[in-house]
């Protein structure tokens, strides 16, 4: 009990520190924003002190209320707790959240339970564009039949409650355009039915867990947050049709495993990050992709000729990078191309078919490159300075995505013989540290850095 008391005090102080920082940001950054939002964060963090995130008993159910089944009673508790966590509801959307008939509440949708079609349960919540301010209470975990949770374009803040792990049937989750904070909510990884994840336009930060790309999702929207991470090498394991990672602070390589997404991927957008290295040739395997946008990054090298195999491509944007070389004719000949933008790079030439794109109704932009005879290009000095430094794509150590059967290379036979001789030597005790250093040195050279 004494240890639990210490933990409780520590969490309380941690919550109050966050509360102070949030209030300071509120006062300095947006004087007009209500202070209730920051108070809600402190109130929400206080609930985290409860052991194992048990549901706090903040809602007293009137004994005179009658519910058709226990699940609707739980839904009543969850929705009343949420209503009490709302500090502003300018359109009075939750004004009719009164009484036992939760299925009549605005934004609440009921349907027959999947495991018992004879009873009604709360299966969906849609409060999109309601401009509601508040936070998400732990009690929302009582909505165990929820399949759809849409709260985009509101002013919800704070963190995603850990109790969301109980929403085992959740299929669509849209929390975009709010004021949620903290690291990526790992509770999303534990949702077995989740297919659609949209948390864009919030203030989430830190890294995305690599497990996100192992989930059987159809869409991932995490753009316009404050994430800082290298795109995991298992990106290609994801079966999504759409992935948008734009407007964060991503760095490193675009993994070559992206080629493994050919069967499902339709759109990938990673614009306005800090990605570097060369574009992997494996992107040419993405024959179903219609939108490929890597603009406003720091990619170098040439434009892979393999892009000519992206026969479904409609929107291709590689602008505002540090790419160079020639624009291949096969890319400009793509049959479904609608927009091809490669401005603000260091390309030195383009095929005649590229200049003919406007005659096909294709929008293209080649300004601010190093292409002789074209208008609005970079100065000779800029081009000469940049192009004098050759690009070595291998120097970025962007490793190929390992296949399940790929093994680390074995030590060469002469290395093994040398090690056996050393082991048999009578002075082994004295030279053991050097053996370990030697083996580690060889393994470092032979095993690719992940």
C-alpha positions as a Python dict, from the first residue, in 0.01 Angstrom:
ca = {
    (1, 'X'): (0, 0, 0),
    (2, 'X'): (288, 231, 79),
    (3, 'X'): (432, 175, -274),
    (4, 'X'): (93, 244, -432),
    (5, 'X'): (76, 569, -238),
    (6, 'X'): (415, 675, -372),
    (7, 'X'): (309, 593, -728),
    (8, 'X'): (-13, 791, -681),
    (9, 'X'): (178, 1096, -559),
    (10, 'X'): (422, 1070, -851),
    (11, 'X'): (140, 1052, -1107),
    (12, 'X'): (-35, 1345, -939),
    (13, 'X'): (278, 1561, -962),
    (14, 'X'): (334, 1453, -1323),
    (15, 'X'): (-24, 1554, -1407),
    (16, 'X'): (15, 1892, -1242),
    (17, 'X'): (339, 1960, -1434),
    (18, 'X'): (160, 1886, -1763),
    (19, 'X'): (-131, 2099, -1647),
    (20, 'X'): (102, 2394, -1581),
    (21, 'X'): (279, 2359, -1917),
    (22, 'X'): (-51, 2335, -2102),
    (23, 'X'): (-188, 2643, -1928),
    (24, 'X'): (130, 2835, -2012),
    (25, 'X'): (98, 2740, -2380),
    (26, 'X'): (-268, 2838, -2369),
    (27, 'X'): (-199, 3184, -2228),
    (28, 'X'): (95, 3260, -2457),
    (29, 'X'): (-25, 3089, -2773),
    (30, 'X'): (-398, 3143, -2786),
    (31, 'X'): (-541, 3390, -2537),
    (32, 'X'): (-892, 3330, -2664),
    (33, 'X'): (-889, 2955, -2598),
    (34, 'X'): (-1094, 2864, -2288),
    (35, 'X'): (-894, 2753, -1986),
    (36, 'X'): (-1150, 2478, -1929),
    (37, 'X'): (-962, 2263, -2180),
    (38, 'X'): (-643, 2266, -1975),
    (39, 'X'): (-841, 2202, -1657),
    (40, 'X'): (-990, 1899, -1828),
    (41, 'X'): (-644, 1761, -1900),
    (42, 'X'): (-551, 1780, -1533),
    (43, 'X'): (-883, 1617, -1438),
    (44, 'X'): (-824, 1344, -1692),
    (45, 'X'): (-471, 1273, -1572),
    (46, 'X'): (-602, 1246, -1217),
    (47, 'X'): (-815, 950, -1322),
    (48, 'X'): (-497, 769, -1430),
    (49, 'X'): (-410, 720, -1063),
    (50, 'X'): (-671, 450, -1035),
    (51, 'X'): (-534, 100, -1028),
    (52, 'X'): (-536, -78, -1366),
    (53, 'X'): (-745, 200, -1518),
    (54, 'X'): (-1065, 85, -1353),
    (55, 'X'): (-1373, 284, -1440),
    (56, 'X'): (-1429, 557, -1181),
    (57, 'X'): (-1779, 558, -1036),
    (58, 'X'): (-1863, 915, -1129),
    (59, 'X'): (-2206, 844, -1277),
    (60, 'X'): (-2488, 756, -1041),
    (61, 'X'): (-2768, 575, -1224),
    (62, 'X'): (-3116, 675, -1113),
    (63, 'X'): (-3290, 355, -995),
    (64, 'X'): (-3609, 467, -1171),
    (65, 'X'): (-3440, 440, -1512),
    (66, 'X'): (-3515, 116, -1697),
    (67, 'X'): (-3281, -25, -1962),
    (68, 'X'): (-3361, -300, -2214),
    (69, 'X'): (-3032, -476, -2140),
    (70, 'X'): (-2713, -431, -1933),
    (71, 'X'): (-2511, -311, -2231),
    (72, 'X'): (-2736, -13, -2284),
    (73, 'X'): (-2706, 62, -1914),
    (74, 'X'): (-2326, 64, -1954),
    (75, 'X'): (-2367, 287, -2258),
    (76, 'X'): (-2571, 528, -2046),
    (77, 'X'): (-2292, 543, -1788),
    (78, 'X'): (-2029, 601, -2060),
    (79, 'X'): (-2222, 875, -2237),
    (80, 'X'): (-2316, 1056, -1916),
    (81, 'X'): (-1952, 1051, -1806),
    (82, 'X'): (-1855, 1190, -2147),
    (83, 'X'): (-2120, 1459, -2124),
    (84, 'X'): (-1977, 1568, -1789),
    (85, 'X'): (-1631, 1585, -1951),
    (86, 'X'): (-1754, 1833, -2214),
    (87, 'X'): (-1680, 2195, -2135),
    (88, 'X'): (-1825, 2354, -2448),
    (89, 'X'): (-2100, 2238, -2684),
    (90, 'X'): (-2195, 2547, -2886),
    (91, 'X'): (-2455, 2368, -3099),
    (92, 'X'): (-2601, 2181, -2800),
    (93, 'X'): (-2549, 1850, -2978),
    (94, 'X'): (-2547, 1663, -2647),
    (95, 'X'): (-2845, 1855, -2514),
    (96, 'X'): (-3076, 1554, -2553),
    (97, 'X'): (-2834, 1313, -2383),
    (98, 'X'): (-3085, 1265, -2105),
    (99, 'X'): (-3273, 955, -1991),
    (100, 'X'): (-3246, 583, -2050),
    (101, 'X'): (-3313, 583, -2427),
    (102, 'X'): (-2949, 622, -2530),
    (103, 'X'): (-3032, 512, -2886),
    (104, 'X'): (-3217, 843, -2932),
    (105, 'X'): (-2919, 1055, -2830),
    (106, 'X'): (-2783, 1284, -3103),
    (107, 'X'): (-2484, 1124, -3274),
    (108, 'X'): (-2544, 783, -3116),
    (109, 'X'): (-2646, 488, -3334),
    (110, 'X'): (-2773, 151, -3219),
    (111, 'X'): (-2787, -182, -3397),
    (112, 'X'): (-2842, -550, -3310),
    (113, 'X'): (-2551, -698, -3116),
    (114, 'X'): (-2320, -916, -3326),
    (115, 'X'): (-2332, -1194, -3071),
    (116, 'X'): (-2705, -1162, -2994),
    (117, 'X'): (-2926, -1013, -3263),
    (118, 'X'): (-3222, -997, -3026),
    (119, 'X'): (-3078, -704, -2829),
    (120, 'X'): (-2988, -350, -2933),
    (121, 'X'): (-2647, -202, -2848),
    (122, 'X'): (-2461, 122, -2919),
    (123, 'X'): (-2269, 40, -3236),
    (124, 'X'): (-2163, 385, -3356),
    (125, 'X'): (-2091, 740, -3246),
    (126, 'X'): (-2062, 1027, -3494),
    (127, 'X'): (-2000, 1374, -3356),
    (128, 'X'): (-1812, 1505, -3657),
    (129, 'X'): (-1794, 1885, -3699),
    (130, 'X'): (-1971, 1955, -3370),
    (131, 'X'): (-1702, 2193, -3236),
    (132, 'X'): (-1727, 2029, -2894),
    (133, 'X'): (-1454, 2094, -2636),
    (134, 'X'): (-1366, 1844, -2366),
    (135, 'X'): (-1179, 1518, -2319),
    (136, 'X'): (-1241, 1146, -2351),
    (137, 'X'): (-1317, 982, -2014),
    (138, 'X'): (-1219, 630, -1915),
    (139, 'X'): (-1584, 523, -1913),
    (140, 'X'): (-1591, 517, -2294),
    (141, 'X'): (-1432, 174, -2260),
    (142, 'X'): (-1775, 51, -2151),
    (143, 'X'): (-1895, 82, -2512),
    (144, 'X'): (-1771, -265, -2595),
    (145, 'X'): (-2001, -305, -2899),
    (146, 'X'): (-1876, 11, -3066),
    (147, 'X'): (-1773, -38, -3431),
    (148, 'X'): (-1753, 326, -3540),
    (149, 'X'): (-1613, 622, -3346),
    (150, 'X'): (-1608, 951, -3536),
    (151, 'X'): (-1524, 1276, -3356),
    (152, 'X'): (-1334, 1470, -3620),
    (153, 'X'): (-1329, 1850, -3627),
    (154, 'X'): (-1393, 1919, -3261),
    (155, 'X'): (-1183, 2055, -2975),
    (156, 'X'): (-1126, 1739, -2777),
    (157, 'X'): (-793, 1744, -2599),
    (158, 'X'): (-577, 1539, -2367),
    (159, 'X'): (-478, 1177, -2423),
    (160, 'X'): (-662, 872, -2551),
    (161, 'X'): (-778, 669, -2249),
    (162, 'X'): (-621, 328, -2202),
    (163, 'X'): (-970, 185, -2158),
    (164, 'X'): (-1010, 200, -2538),
    (165, 'X'): (-839, -139, -2535),
    (166, 'X'): (-1181, -283, -2446),
    (167, 'X'): (-1331, -171, -2780),
    (168, 'X'): (-1259, -503, -2946),
    (169, 'X'): (-1513, -448, -3227),
    (170, 'X'): (-1395, -101, -3325),
    (171, 'X'): (-1364, -90, -3703),
    (172, 'X'): (-1338, 282, -3787),
    (173, 'X'): (-1161, 535, -3566),
    (174, 'X'): (-1159, 900, -3673),
    (175, 'X'): (-1019, 1145, -3418),
    (176, 'X'): (-876, 1389, -3671),
    (177, 'X'): (-866, 1765, -3635),
    (178, 'X'): (-873, 1788, -3257),
    (179, 'X'): (-619, 1875, -2988),
    (180, 'X'): (-508, 1535, -2866),
    (181, 'X'): (-155, 1514, -2730),
    (182, 'X'): (107, 1267, -2614),
    (183, 'X'): (280, 976, -2785),
    (184, 'X'): (107, 754, -3037),
    (185, 'X'): (-166, 571, -2840),
    (186, 'X'): (-38, 213, -2829),
    (187, 'X'): (-388, 107, -2732),
    (188, 'X'): (-472, 131, -3104),
    (189, 'X'): (-230, -155, -3175),
    (190, 'X'): (-434, -384, -2949),
    (191, 'X'): (-764, -329, -3134),
    (192, 'X'): (-816, -650, -3335),
    (193, 'X'): (-1097, -527, -3562),
    (194, 'X'): (-954, -186, -3652),
    (195, 'X'): (-935, -118, -4027),
    (196, 'X'): (-947, 261, -4058),
    (197, 'X'): (-726, 485, -3844),
    (198, 'X'): (-739, 863, -3879),
    (199, 'X'): (-560, 1079, -3619),
    (200, 'X'): (-436, 1358, -3847),
    (201, 'X'): (-431, 1724, -3744),
    (202, 'X'): (-358, 1671, -3375),
    (203, 'X'): (-52, 1718, -3154),
    (204, 'X'): (66, 1360, -3115),
    (205, 'X'): (444, 1328, -3097),
    (206, 'X'): (732, 1083, -3074),
    (207, 'X'): (758, 767, -3281),
    (208, 'X'): (511, 547, -3459),
    (209, 'X'): (544, 187, -3339),
    (210, 'X'): (657, -50, -3610),
    (211, 'X'): (370, -282, -3509),
    (212, 'X'): (131, -35, -3672),
    (213, 'X'): (249, -155, -4013),
    (214, 'X'): (194, -520, -3918),
    (215, 'X'): (-175, -460, -3845),
    (216, 'X'): (-439, -556, -4099),
    (217, 'X'): (-543, -196, -4168),
    (218, 'X'): (-690, -48, -4483),
    (219, 'X'): (-606, 319, -4421),
    (220, 'X'): (-355, 506, -4205),
    (221, 'X'): (-380, 884, -4170),
    (222, 'X'): (-130, 1028, -3921),
    (223, 'X'): (-37, 1344, -4108),
    (224, 'X'): (-10, 1691, -3952),
    (225, 'X'): (110, 1587, -3610),
    (226, 'X'): (451, 1617, -3444),
    (227, 'X'): (582, 1267, -3499),
    (228, 'X'): (960, 1229, -3524),
    (229, 'X'): (1087, 891, -3644),
    (230, 'X'): (1251, 691, -3919),
    (231, 'X'): (990, 510, -4125),
    (232, 'X'): (1014, 149, -4000),
    (233, 'X'): (1168, -99, -4241),
    (234, 'X'): (852, -313, -4219),
    (235, 'X'): (643, -44, -4391),
    (236, 'X'): (600, -293, -4675),
    (237, 'X'): (424, -538, -4444),
    (238, 'X'): (119, -315, -4427),
    (239, 'X'): (-181, -413, -4642),
    (240, 'X'): (-321, -57, -4648),
    (241, 'X'): (-461, 103, -4961),
    (242, 'X'): (-385, 454, -4834),
    (243, 'X'): (-105, 576, -4608),
    (244, 'X'): (-54, 947, -4536),
    (245, 'X'): (246, 1044, -4320),
    (246, 'X'): (276, 1403, -4444),
    (247, 'X'): (362, 1715, -4244),
    (248, 'X'): (548, 1552, -3957),
    (249, 'X'): (920, 1537, -3889),
    (250, 'X'): (1007, 1201, -4041),
    (251, 'X'): (1370, 1135, -4128),
    (252, 'X'): (1586, 871, -4287),
    (253, 'X'): (1499, 655, -4587),
    (254, 'X'): (1186, 553, -4767),
    (255, 'X'): (1218, 178, -4706),
    (256, 'X'): (1265, -42, -5010),
    (257, 'X'): (1010, -279, -4856),
    (258, 'X'): (749, -42, -5000),
    (259, 'X'): (761, -265, -5309),
    (260, 'X'): (587, -537, -5107),
    (261, 'X'): (273, -320, -5095),
    (262, 'X'): (203, -359, -5466),
    (263, 'X'): (-107, -573, -5419),
    (264, 'X'): (-301, -319, -5210),
    (265, 'X'): (-149, 29, -5211),
    (266, 'X'): (-332, 306, -5402),
    (267, 'X'): (-199, 625, -5242),
    (268, 'X'): (111, 718, -5045),
    (269, 'X'): (179, 1074, -4933),
    (270, 'X'): (488, 1163, -4728),
    (271, 'X'): (529, 1528, -4829),
    (272, 'X'): (687, 1793, -4606),
    (273, 'X'): (906, 1581, -4384),
    (274, 'X'): (1281, 1542, -4346),
    (275, 'X'): (1328, 1224, -4546),
    (276, 'X'): (1659, 1184, -4728),
    (277, 'X'): (1864, 929, -4924),
    (278, 'X'): (1772, 803, -5270),
    (279, 'X'): (1429, 689, -5380),
    (280, 'X'): (1422, 308, -5388),
    (281, 'X'): (1378, 147, -5728),
    (282, 'X'): (1116, -82, -5569),
    (283, 'X'): (856, 192, -5599),
    (284, 'X'): (826, 86, -5961),
    (285, 'X'): (649, -230, -5839),
    (286, 'X'): (352, -24, -5720),
    (287, 'X'): (141, -76, -6028),
    (288, 'X'): (-187, 16, -5856),
    (289, 'X'): (-73, 343, -5698),
    (290, 'X'): (-252, 651, -5829),
    (291, 'X'): (-97, 914, -5598),
    (292, 'X'): (273, 925, -5510),
    (293, 'X'): (382, 1243, -5332),
    (294, 'X'): (727, 1276, -5175),
    (295, 'X'): (762, 1652, -5223),
    (296, 'X'): (927, 1887, -4973),
    (297, 'X'): (1186, 1640, -4844),
    (298, 'X'): (1560, 1594, -4898),
    (299, 'X'): (1573, 1307, -5143),
    (300, 'X'): (1882, 1293, -5364),
    (301, 'X'): (2001, 1095, -5664),
    (302, 'X'): (1813, 1030, -5984),
    (303, 'X'): (1446, 959, -6041),
    (304, 'X'): (1424, 578, -6068),
    (305, 'X'): (1343, 471, -6421),
    (306, 'X'): (1134, 195, -6263),
    (307, 'X'): (862, 456, -6200),
    (308, 'X'): (774, 389, -6562),
    (309, 'X'): (612, 70, -6437),
    (310, 'X'): (362, 258, -6218),
    (311, 'X'): (100, 238, -6489),
    (312, 'X'): (-190, 357, -6271),
    (313, 'X'): (-11, 671, -6157),
    (314, 'X'): (-215, 992, -6187),
    (315, 'X'): (-43, 1231, -5944),
    (316, 'X'): (338, 1227, -5924),
    (317, 'X'): (499, 1497, -5712),
    (318, 'X'): (873, 1497, -5634),
    (319, 'X'): (911, 1876, -5610),
    (320, 'X'): (1131, 2053, -5354),
    (321, 'X'): (1393, 1785, -5309),
    (322, 'X'): (1756, 1756, -5424),
    (323, 'X'): (1706, 1514, -5711),
    (324, 'X'): (1923, 1534, -6021),
    (325, 'X'): (1991, 1366, -6355),
    (326, 'X'): (1746, 1327, -6642),
    (327, 'X'): (1368, 1283, -6635),
    (328, 'X'): (1318, 948, -6813),
    (329, 'X'): (1096, 945, -7117),
    (330, 'X'): (911, 637, -6990),
    (331, 'X'): (781, 832, -6688),
    (332, 'X'): (637, 1112, -6899),
    (333, 'X'): (470, 848, -7115),
    (334, 'X'): (270, 699, -6827),
    (335, 'X'): (-84, 651, -6967),
    (336, 'X'): (-290, 784, -6674),
    (337, 'X'): (-76, 1077, -6569),
    (338, 'X'): (-268, 1392, -6475),
    (339, 'X'): (-11, 1593, -6281),
    (340, 'X'): (368, 1559, -6283),
    (341, 'X'): (554, 1812, -6069),
    (342, 'X'): (933, 1800, -6038),
    (343, 'X'): (1015, 2165, -5976),
    (344, 'X'): (1278, 2290, -5728),
    (345, 'X'): (1529, 2010, -5778),
    (346, 'X'): (1852, 1988, -5977),
    (347, 'X'): (1743, 1790, -6282),
    (348, 'X'): (1965, 1854, -6583),
    (349, 'X'): (1738, 1736, -6861),
    (350, 'X'): (1395, 1605, -6959),
    (351, 'X'): (1272, 1390, -7244),
    (352, 'X'): (1081, 1559, -7531),
    (353, 'X'): (771, 1365, -7425),
    (354, 'X'): (777, 1559, -7096),
    (355, 'X'): (751, 1891, -7278),
    (356, 'X'): (456, 1749, -7471),
    (357, 'X'): (261, 1670, -7153),
    (358, 'X'): (44, 1988, -7168),
    (359, 'X'): (-82, 1880, -7509),
    (360, 'X'): (-220, 1569, -7338),
    (361, 'X'): (-390, 1782, -7073),
    (362, 'X'): (-129, 1690, -6813),
    (363, 'X'): (-21, 1958, -6567),
    (364, 'X'): (356, 1961, -6525),
    (365, 'X'): (607, 2193, -6361),
    (366, 'X'): (983, 2186, -6423),
    (367, 'X'): (1083, 2528, -6291),
    (368, 'X'): (1387, 2587, -6068),
    (369, 'X'): (1597, 2299, -6196),
    (370, 'X'): (1916, 2298, -6405),
    (371, 'X'): (1760, 2222, -6745),
    (372, 'X'): (1924, 2417, -7031),
    (373, 'X'): (1688, 2621, -7243),
    (374, 'X'): (1397, 2604, -7003),
    (375, 'X'): (1258, 2917, -6833),
    (376, 'X'): (1283, 2996, -6461),
    (377, 'X'): (1575, 2765, -6387),
    (378, 'X'): (1838, 2785, -6113),
    (379, 'X'): (2150, 2991, -6166),
    (380, 'X'): (2460, 2836, -6322),
    (381, 'X'): (2648, 2880, -5993),
    (382, 'X'): (2380, 2696, -5794),
    (383, 'X'): (2372, 2409, -6039),
    (384, 'X'): (2749, 2381, -6071),
    (385, 'X'): (2799, 2382, -5696),
    (386, 'X'): (2541, 2112, -5630),
    (387, 'X'): (2619, 1888, -5928),
    (388, 'X'): (2991, 1889, -5848),
    (389, 'X'): (2919, 1663, -5551),
    (390, 'X'): (2832, 1312, -5676),
    (391, 'X'): (2566, 1113, -5491),
    (392, 'X'): (2645, 768, -5352),
    (393, 'X'): (2311, 606, -5267),
    (394, 'X'): (2480, 322, -5079),
    (395, 'X'): (2627, 567, -4828),
    (396, 'X'): (2282, 616, -4673),
    (397, 'X'): (2268, 252, -4557),
    (398, 'X'): (1905, 207, -4658),
    (399, 'X'): (1893, -169, -4623),
    (400, 'X'): (1665, -396, -4816),
    (401, 'X'): (1368, -537, -4627),
    (402, 'X'): (1477, -887, -4514),
    (403, 'X'): (1271, -1179, -4634),
    (404, 'X'): (1169, -1448, -4382),
    (405, 'X'): (1432, -1686, -4523),
    (406, 'X'): (1718, -1436, -4528),
    (407, 'X'): (1995, -1526, -4288),
    (408, 'X'): (2296, -1340, -4161),
    (409, 'X'): (2610, -1437, -4357),
    (410, 'X'): (2827, -1707, -4205),
    (411, 'X'): (3183, -1636, -4102),
    (412, 'X'): (3435, -1722, -4378),
    (413, 'X'): (3617, -2050, -4322),
    (414, 'X'): (3953, -1887, -4254),
    (415, 'X'): (3795, -1674, -3982),
    (416, 'X'): (3646, -1987, -3821),
    (417, 'X'): (3981, -2169, -3837),
    (418, 'X'): (4153, -1877, -3669),
    (419, 'X'): (3895, -1873, -3389),
    (420, 'X'): (3927, -2252, -3333),
    (421, 'X'): (4305, -2222, -3302),
    (422, 'X'): (4265, -1947, -3047),
    (423, 'X'): (4014, -2148, -2844),
    (424, 'X'): (4250, -2445, -2828),
    (425, 'X'): (4543, -2229, -2723),
    (426, 'X'): (4647, -2278, -2355),
    (427, 'X'): (4658, -1903, -2299),
    (428, 'X'): (4290, -1867, -2388),
    (429, 'X'): (4202, -1709, -2050),
    (430, 'X'): (4445, -1425, -2107),
    (431, 'X'): (4346, -1348, -2464),
    (432, 'X'): (3970, -1407, -2435),
    (433, 'X'): (3886, -1032, -2431),
    (434, 'X'): (4074, -986, -2758),
    (435, 'X'): (3888, -1280, -2915),
    (436, 'X'): (3555, -1123, -2823),
    (437, 'X'): (3661, -788, -2968),
    (438, 'X'): (3779, -957, -3289),
    (439, 'X'): (3455, -1152, -3336),
    (440, 'X'): (3245, -842, -3269),
    (441, 'X'): (3455, -647, -3520),
    (442, 'X'): (3395, -904, -3794),
    (443, 'X'): (3025, -932, -3719),
    (444, 'X'): (2991, -554, -3742),
    (445, 'X'): (3136, -562, -4092),
    (446, 'X'): (2927, -851, -4214),
    (447, 'X'): (2581, -800, -4064),
    (448, 'X'): (2386, -508, -4215),
    (449, 'X'): (2291, -230, -3980),
    (450, 'X'): (1914, -226, -3936),
}
